[in-house]
């Protein structure tokens, strides 16, 4: 059963007494303040009073309600159903398919990157130029000047 927690009467009375003491203490020092400061404080006090939260209306306690009958949706096995191991096996199929799919994707990406590297290596090794020529700064400059139209 749900119950609503409400502050006790003693706690409310203690809060009221505290508020009255704070108000009296704050009001006692206002006589010594200059007029412009006291006016700003008065305006701020009026704004604070306008924005304060209104006390909520007391809530009525709802009567408890019991819902009976009908099937319920659950993510577990009840243990009463026959063929419990079969339903556990069937529920593991999507997880197994996901794992197998991820492994196949990983293998395909590894093969693809290995094939790309093999093509680059084959192109470098079968070219007329030695591989060291590609790292030579003069060769890079030669390629830049030969590629530009004269």
C-alpha positions as a printed Julia matrix, in Angstrom:
150×3 Matrix{Float64}:
  0.0     0.0     0.0
  1.29    3.45   -0.84
  1.3     6.13    1.83
  2.12    9.8     1.47
  4.75   11.12    3.87
  3.6    14.41    5.38
  5.54   16.46    7.9
  4.29   16.17   11.42
  2.61   19.06   13.22
  5.62   19.43   15.53
  7.99   19.85   12.59
  5.72   22.45   11.02
  5.48   24.38   14.3
  9.27   24.29   14.71
  9.73   25.58   11.18
  7.27   28.43   11.85
  9.1    29.4    15.06
 12.43   29.41   13.25
 11.01   31.55   10.45
  9.63   34.05   12.96
 13.01   34.33   14.73
 14.86   34.86   11.44
 12.31   37.48   10.36
 12.6    39.34   13.67
 16.4    39.28   13.5
 16.48   40.58    9.95
 13.89   43.26   10.66
 15.74   44.55   13.74
 18.74   45.73   11.72
 16.8    47.57    9.01
 16.36   50.81   11.02
 20.07   51.64   10.67
 20.22   51.16    6.88
 20.16   54.06    4.4
 16.93   54.72    2.52
 18.11   53.41   -0.91
 19.27   50.1     0.55
 16.07   49.65    2.55
 14.02   50.33   -0.61
 15.99   47.73   -2.58
 15.48   45.24    0.25
 11.75   46.0     0.33
 11.5    45.49   -3.46
 13.44   42.22   -3.23
 11.21   41.05   -0.39
  8.11   41.76   -2.46
  9.57   39.82   -5.41
 10.44   36.9    -3.16
  6.94   36.84   -1.71
  5.44   36.89   -5.19
  7.62   33.97   -6.32
  7.34   31.81   -3.23
  5.87   28.41   -3.6
  2.29   28.05   -2.61
  1.61   25.33   -0.07
  0.28   22.27   -1.87
 -3.23   21.18   -1.15
 -3.36   18.23    1.21
 -3.43   14.99   -0.74
 -6.09   12.42   -0.19
 -4.8     8.94    0.32
 -5.92    6.62   -2.41
 -7.52    3.38   -1.48
 -5.47    0.32   -2.36
 -6.5    -1.55   -5.49
 -5.8    -5.21   -6.14
 -5.54   -6.37   -9.74
 -6.33  -10.0   -10.25
 -6.21  -12.5   -13.06
 -4.77  -12.41  -16.52
 -1.41  -13.31  -17.9
  1.65  -11.2   -17.24
  4.55  -10.34  -19.49
  7.88  -11.44  -18.04
 11.41  -11.78  -19.32
 12.23  -14.82  -17.26
 11.22  -18.44  -17.23
  8.7   -19.58  -14.7
 10.14  -23.04  -14.22
  6.65  -24.52  -14.4
  6.54  -24.65  -18.17
  7.5   -27.91  -19.83
 10.55  -27.96  -22.08
 12.41  -25.3   -20.13
 15.78  -26.26  -21.6
 14.33  -26.02  -25.11
 13.11  -22.45  -24.55
 16.52  -21.53  -23.09
 18.21  -22.9   -26.19
 15.84  -21.04  -28.51
 16.38  -17.77  -26.62
 20.17  -18.12  -27.04
 19.94  -18.27  -30.85
 19.83  -14.48  -31.42
 22.88  -13.97  -29.21
 24.76  -16.7   -31.05
 23.82  -15.17  -34.42
 25.11  -11.78  -33.25
 28.45  -13.2   -32.13
 28.89  -15.18  -35.35
 28.05  -12.08  -37.41
 30.63   -9.98  -35.57
 33.3   -12.64  -36.08
 32.54  -12.85  -39.82
 32.71   -9.05  -40.17
 36.06   -9.0   -38.35
 37.51  -11.7   -40.61
 36.26   -9.93  -43.76
 37.82   -6.61  -42.69
 41.14   -8.3   -41.88
 41.22   -9.96  -45.3
 40.31   -6.71  -47.04
 43.11   -4.76  -45.36
 45.6    -7.59  -46.05
 44.6    -7.59  -49.74
 45.04   -3.81  -49.95
 48.52   -4.01  -48.43
 49.45   -6.87  -50.76
 48.4    -4.81  -53.8
 50.57   -1.87  -52.7
 53.54   -4.15  -52.03
 53.13   -5.87  -55.4
 52.96   -2.52  -57.19
 56.13   -1.31  -55.46
 58.08   -4.51  -56.13
 57.08   -4.87  -59.77
 57.71   -1.22  -60.63
 60.8    -0.15  -62.6
 61.9     2.14  -59.78
 63.42    0.8   -56.59
 61.35    1.41  -53.4
 64.02    3.79  -52.05
 63.26    6.2   -54.9
 59.82    6.96  -53.48
 61.35    8.31  -50.25
 63.92   10.5   -52.06
 62.99   14.24  -51.84
 64.45   14.88  -55.3
 62.17   12.25  -56.82
 59.13   13.9   -55.24
 60.22   17.23  -56.74
 60.7    15.51  -60.11
 57.17   14.12  -59.96
 55.76   17.56  -59.12
 57.53   19.29  -62.02
 56.8    16.54  -64.55
 53.12   16.45  -63.62
 52.64   20.19  -64.21
 52.05   21.2   -67.87
 54.82   23.28  -69.52
